[in-house]
Amino acid sequence: MRAAHTASTITVYQAYPPAIGLAAARDGRFPSLWKRDRMTWIKPSFLWMMYRCGWATKEGQETVLAIDVSRDGFDWALRHACLSHHDPRLDPDRATWQQRLRRSPARVQWDPERDLRLRPLPHRSLQLGLGGEAARRYADEWIVAIRDVTALAREIHAHVRADALPRAARLLPEERPYPYPADGAPFPP
């Protein structure tokens, strides 16, 4: 997995309607409109987020946030995560996996990483779903900073549409391999 990270934080991305996204960026925390009782998915890959939100054009995903999360919190979520699908290399049968899935406050899903044109690449990108205890910890303890990066997304997209890929690439956040905790989530398939 690749991500923008420091010694103490990792940047993840989410996209929201303006009522949630703009308030979160302004206040540095999610507003009361944000649903604490549902699974929230965070993505360490900027380009995967662009694929998911259509460069901030999909309805309800018009505001893209870069959220700096403590690495301790992110690593806690990885250690307490279960794959979102059954993998016989990790769980001997579907029933065992389903039991673990019900108990886990976090979900790991591996999807194809994307290039600047949002085409799939041969390596995988992490999506981390946070529910229950993990979602509460995320909102209340792990968030260090929230930035609105919608303008950046639109600027990069404008360069992509103009076929100025080198210019677009220079604007991308620097993502490098993230050191997994030794007891972290399953690696990508």
C-alpha positions as CSV (number, residue, x, y, z in Angstrom):
1,M,0.0,0.0,0.0
2,R,1.2,3.5,-0.8
3,A,0.2,6.6,1.1
4,A,1.3,10.1,2.0
5,H,2.6,9.7,5.6
6,T,5.0,11.2,8.2
7,A,6.5,9.5,11.3
8,S,3.2,10.2,13.2
9,T,0.4,10.6,10.6
10,I,-1.0,9.0,7.4
11,T,-3.2,11.0,5.0
12,V,-6.5,9.4,3.9
13,Y,-9.2,10.7,1.6
14,Q,-12.9,10.9,1.8
15,A,-15.5,12.7,-0.3
16,Y,-18.7,14.2,1.1
17,P,-21.5,16.6,0.2
18,P,-20.6,20.2,0.9
19,A,-22.7,20.3,4.1
20,I,-20.4,17.7,5.7
21,G,-17.1,18.3,3.9
22,L,-16.9,22.1,4.1
23,A,-17.9,22.0,7.8
24,A,-15.4,19.3,8.6
25,A,-12.6,21.2,6.9
26,R,-13.5,24.4,8.6
27,D,-13.9,22.9,12.1
28,G,-11.3,20.2,11.9
29,R,-13.9,17.6,12.9
30,F,-17.0,16.0,11.5
31,P,-20.3,17.9,12.0
32,S,-23.3,16.4,13.6
33,L,-24.6,15.5,10.1
34,W,-21.9,12.9,9.9
35,K,-23.3,9.5,10.8
36,R,-21.3,7.8,13.5
37,D,-23.4,4.7,13.4
38,R,-22.5,3.7,9.8
39,M,-19.4,2.3,8.2
40,T,-17.1,5.1,6.8
41,W,-14.5,4.2,4.2
42,I,-11.1,5.9,4.2
43,K,-8.7,5.6,1.2
44,P,-4.9,6.3,1.4
45,S,-4.7,6.6,-2.4
46,F,-5.6,10.0,-3.8
47,L,-6.2,8.6,-7.3
48,W,-8.4,5.8,-6.0
49,M,-10.5,8.6,-4.3
50,M,-10.6,10.5,-7.6
51,Y,-11.9,7.3,-9.3
52,R,-14.5,6.8,-6.5
53,C,-15.8,10.4,-6.5
54,G,-15.3,11.2,-10.2
55,W,-12.9,14.0,-9.6
56,A,-15.4,15.6,-7.1
57,T,-18.3,15.5,-9.6
58,K,-20.5,12.7,-8.3
59,E,-23.5,13.8,-6.4
60,G,-22.9,13.7,-2.6
61,Q,-19.1,13.6,-3.2
62,E,-18.4,17.1,-4.3
63,T,-16.0,18.0,-1.5
64,V,-12.8,16.0,-1.2
65,L,-11.1,15.9,2.1
66,A,-7.5,15.0,2.9
67,I,-7.6,13.8,6.5
68,D,-4.4,13.4,8.5
69,V,-4.9,10.5,10.9
70,S,-2.5,9.3,13.6
71,R,-0.5,6.3,12.5
72,D,-1.3,4.7,15.9
73,G,-5.0,4.9,15.2
74,F,-4.7,3.8,11.6
75,D,-2.5,0.8,12.6
76,W,-5.1,-0.1,15.3
77,A,-7.7,-0.2,12.6
78,L,-5.5,-2.5,10.5
79,R,-4.9,-4.8,13.4
80,H,-8.6,-5.0,14.1
81,A,-9.7,-5.4,10.5
82,C,-11.2,-8.3,8.6
83,L,-11.2,-8.7,4.9
84,S,-14.5,-7.6,3.3
85,H,-14.6,-11.0,1.4
86,H,-13.8,-14.6,2.3
87,D,-10.2,-15.6,1.6
88,P,-9.5,-19.3,2.3
89,R,-5.9,-18.5,3.0
90,L,-7.0,-16.6,6.1
91,D,-10.2,-18.3,7.2
92,P,-10.8,-22.0,6.7
93,D,-14.4,-21.6,5.8
94,R,-17.1,-18.9,5.2
95,A,-18.7,-19.4,8.6
96,T,-15.4,-18.6,10.4
97,W,-14.9,-15.5,8.2
98,Q,-18.5,-14.3,8.8
99,Q,-18.1,-14.6,12.5
100,R,-14.8,-12.6,12.4
101,L,-16.4,-10.1,10.1
102,R,-19.3,-9.5,12.6
103,R,-16.8,-8.9,15.4
104,S,-14.4,-6.7,13.5
105,P,-14.8,-2.9,13.8
106,A,-12.9,-2.4,10.5
107,R,-13.0,-3.9,7.0
108,V,-10.2,-4.2,4.5
109,Q,-10.9,-4.1,0.8
110,W,-8.2,-4.2,-1.9
111,D,-9.1,-2.6,-5.2
112,P,-7.0,-1.9,-8.3
113,E,-5.0,1.2,-8.0
114,R,-5.7,3.9,-10.6
115,D,-3.6,6.0,-13.0
116,L,-4.2,9.7,-13.9
117,R,-6.9,8.7,-16.4
118,L,-8.4,6.5,-13.7
119,R,-7.7,3.3,-15.5
120,P,-6.9,0.2,-13.3
121,L,-3.3,-0.6,-12.6
122,P,-1.9,-4.1,-11.9
123,H,-1.3,-3.4,-8.2
124,R,-3.9,-2.9,-5.4
125,S,-5.0,0.0,-3.3
126,L,-6.5,-0.2,0.2
127,Q,-9.9,0.9,1.3
128,L,-10.4,0.7,5.0
129,G,-14.0,0.6,6.4
130,L,-14.4,1.9,9.9
131,G,-17.6,1.0,11.9
132,G,-18.6,1.0,15.5
133,E,-15.7,1.5,17.8
134,A,-13.3,2.2,14.9
135,A,-15.5,5.0,13.5
136,R,-15.9,6.6,16.9
137,R,-12.1,6.5,17.5
138,Y,-11.5,7.9,14.0
139,A,-13.8,10.8,14.6
140,D,-12.9,11.5,18.2
141,E,-9.3,10.5,18.7
142,W,-7.3,9.8,15.5
143,I,-8.0,12.8,13.3
144,V,-5.1,15.3,13.5
145,A,-6.1,17.7,10.6
146,I,-8.7,17.9,7.9
147,R,-8.1,19.8,4.6
148,D,-10.4,20.5,1.7
149,V,-8.5,19.4,-1.4
150,T,-11.4,19.8,-3.9
151,A,-9.6,22.6,-5.7
152,L,-6.5,20.4,-6.1
153,A,-8.6,17.6,-7.4
154,R,-10.2,19.9,-10.0
155,E,-6.9,21.4,-11.0
156,I,-5.3,18.0,-11.6
157,H,-8.4,16.9,-13.5
158,A,-8.2,19.9,-15.7
159,H,-4.6,19.0,-16.6
160,V,-5.7,15.4,-17.3
161,R,-8.5,16.6,-19.6
162,A,-6.0,18.9,-21.4
163,D,-3.7,15.8,-21.9
164,A,-1.0,17.6,-19.8
165,L,-0.2,14.4,-17.8
166,P,3.3,15.5,-16.6
167,R,1.8,18.7,-15.2
168,A,-1.0,16.8,-13.5
169,A,1.5,14.2,-12.1
170,R,3.6,17.0,-10.5
171,L,0.5,18.1,-8.4
172,L,-0.3,14.6,-7.0
173,P,0.4,14.1,-3.3
174,E,3.6,12.1,-2.8
175,E,2.6,8.6,-1.9
176,R,5.2,6.1,-0.9
177,P,5.1,2.6,0.6
178,Y,3.4,2.5,4.0
179,P,5.2,0.3,6.6
180,Y,2.6,-2.2,7.8
181,P,2.4,-3.0,11.5
182,A,3.8,-6.5,12.0
183,D,0.4,-7.7,13.2
184,G,-1.5,-5.6,10.6
185,A,-4.2,-6.3,8.0
186,P,-3.9,-9.0,5.4
187,F,-1.7,-8.0,2.4
188,P,-3.3,-7.5,-1.0
189,P,-4.0,-10.6,-3.0
